C-alpha cells in the first residue's frame, strides 16, 4: 500500500498541469450533464490525459481554469472539443458479426416499396454504418438497394472520418476479398496503404451529429432497424432505460433493435423481447 501511494504521489508530481480529485469530479459531472456519460473512479487518468490537449491549446496552467472556462462560457466549439475528448470510440467492420445475417434476412422479408431506414446510433468512424450498407447491398444483390442509413454520433471528429470513408488497409481485414473489390477503391501513389469507400456505398449513408442525451433527436418514425451497440455501457442505468424506451416508438411495428454483446435491456423488458442474441423486437409484436 505504501509503495502504491508513493507511485501515485510521483505520478501527480510529474504531471504537466494541476489536476485534483475535485477537478475530476467537476469534469465527471459536466460530461454526465452534457452527454449522459458516466465516468467511474478508474477514469481519472484518462480524463487528465485527454483534456490535457485542450489546456495546452488554450495555454491554461490548471484544470480548474479550464473547467471554469467551460462553466462560464457558451462557446459551442469548446464544449464540442470537451465532449469529443471524453468520448470513447472503438469499432471495426462487421464487429459482432452474428448481427449482420439477421439484418440481411430481416431486410429481405420487408414488403414496403419505400426505402427501408436503418439508424446506426453510435457510428464512430463509420465502420459499422458502412457494414450495414454492405449488408443491404448483399441482401438485395444490388449496389443501389432500397435502404437508407442514418449514422449518428456525438463526436464530430469521428464523424468527419466517417464522412471521408478512407481507411488503412489493415482496417479491412474482416472483409472478404470480394467485399474489398466491390465496395472500396484501393489507393495508389501517395494513398498507398489506404482504401476509400466507393461513392455508391457512401450514398446510402447520411451522417448526423446526434447526442443520445438530448431531448429531441429530430428523427422520423418507422425505422426497420436500430443499431445502438456498445454505447449504452457508458451511461448509468436510468439513462440507459430512458434512451432505449425512446427507441420503441421510432421502430416500425416489426422493427428490430440491435445492442452490444455486453448490454442488457433489463428493466424495460416489458417494451422489448429477445429475438436473438442481443437482438430485440417490440414486445407487442406477436408472431403466429
Order of alpha helices (4+ residues) and beta strands (2+ residues): alpha-alpha-alpha-alpha-alpha-alpha-beta-alpha-beta-alpha-beta-alpha-beta-beta-alpha-beta-beta-alpha-beta-beta-beta
